[in-house]
Amino acid sequence: MHLLLWAEDSESELRSELAQSFTGGPEGSAALSLDASSKPPPGGVAISWSSGLSVPLPRLVFARQLLPDASPAQAESVRGWASRLFEAAAGVIPDDQPWSLHLEPQYGARAAHRIGARAWHSTSRGWGGAGPEPERAKQPAVQPDAEAGRHRCRLIREALIELLHKKRRHLLRRLRGEPAPWTAQNSLVQLLLTAPNAGYISVAVAPAPFEQRHLISPFPKGELPVAADKTAPSRAFAKLVEAELRLGRSIQSGEACVDLGAAPGSWTYVAASRGANVIAVDRSPLREDLMRNPQVDFRSGDAFRFQPSRPVDWLLCDVIAAPERTADLLLAWLRRRWCRHFVVTLKVGKGQVTGGERAGSEALADLRRDLPPLTRELFLTRLCANKREVCAFGSAR
């Protein structure tokens, strides 16, 4: 059995995607089917596919995380869970290669987290450091069992590390401490607790996490804290910060960016904060301080008509428009080789733009088909910072 966790409030969209995939994916990809014999955990769906993890799986926009070959497991104590994980990993994961460990509860209330302004600015240093530290947002007290689940997972990790220190020190030395983009040498062990004494264990041996990186996230449960910065023009800046983190690449000082549909300037704000030079295109002006910023070249006009005089490092686009127009814009920029990297939002939810969910579904189908030949790295997903949107981000060929 393989488990897919859906993005928040996206169960129906993921099930619709899966239904379309059941007819068989593109040639060379694995055909999916529901696993009716298994009971999935809350927030997830059980699936099976005809081929192993070496075959590309369909791009599922509304899936948050994949737990391949997930096995139901039970343990009555913290040490019991540590023993189960040790048995699952030892002798399976190569002792001389890096691996990650995700231990997460899937019961109780969700706890909202935010990345503070100082932390998200540090992402400009890339993935080399420890990464941004989540901060608990102000909120009502969460259910005790949710806090207990997180605490239990911390205790299980500590017990497993103690066990590895005694029996498999080579494996312990290769355990990665922080999320980072997968390489072909990375393996992943996941424990998803559905109750204190029940859950699912998944072991994905290298190179599976790298080959299926559009579905297997290096972030636990595929979730990231949403960035917060009261000095940004709007909360939309958080989408760009999250896309950078998921891509494993951030805008760098001195790079050239084009921000289409820029007003009031949240994405321009991020790029300029990174030290990049930004051409911001919109019919409406940006916030006053950004209009005066020497790194920002504001162009009043139609985002869909703009053409750069030379290729740029980043195409940024969070324009409010019909999803098919935004999809066509992205494909045009890639076919004309106008950008090296891109982050583009598509408004696909009901009530967002004319055409609604049906137009969004058709635009996403077009992008799933047309983007892979034009890109060397591609993510098409609903971000934690997205509401009724989807984000396409990656690097051009």
Secondary structure, DSSP 8 states (H G I E B T S, - for coil): -EEEEE-TT-HHHHHHHHHHHTT--STTS--EEE-TTS---TTEEEEEESS-TTS-----TTEEEEETT-EEEE-SSHHHHHHHHHHHHTTTS-TTS-EEEEEEE-SS----EEE-HHHHHGGGGTTSS----EEE-S-S---HHHHHHHHHHHHHHHHHHHHHHHH-HHHHHTB-SS-----TT-EEEEEEEEETTEEEEEEE-TTHHHHTTTTS-SSGGG---EE--TTSSSTTHHHHHHHHHHHT----TT-EEEEET-TT-HHHHHHHHTT-EEEEEESS---HHHHT-TTEEEEES-TTT---SS-EEEEEE---S-HHHHHHHHHHHHHTT-EEEEEEEEE-STTTSTTHHHHHHHHHHHHHHHSGGGEEEEEEE--TT-SSEEEEEEEE-
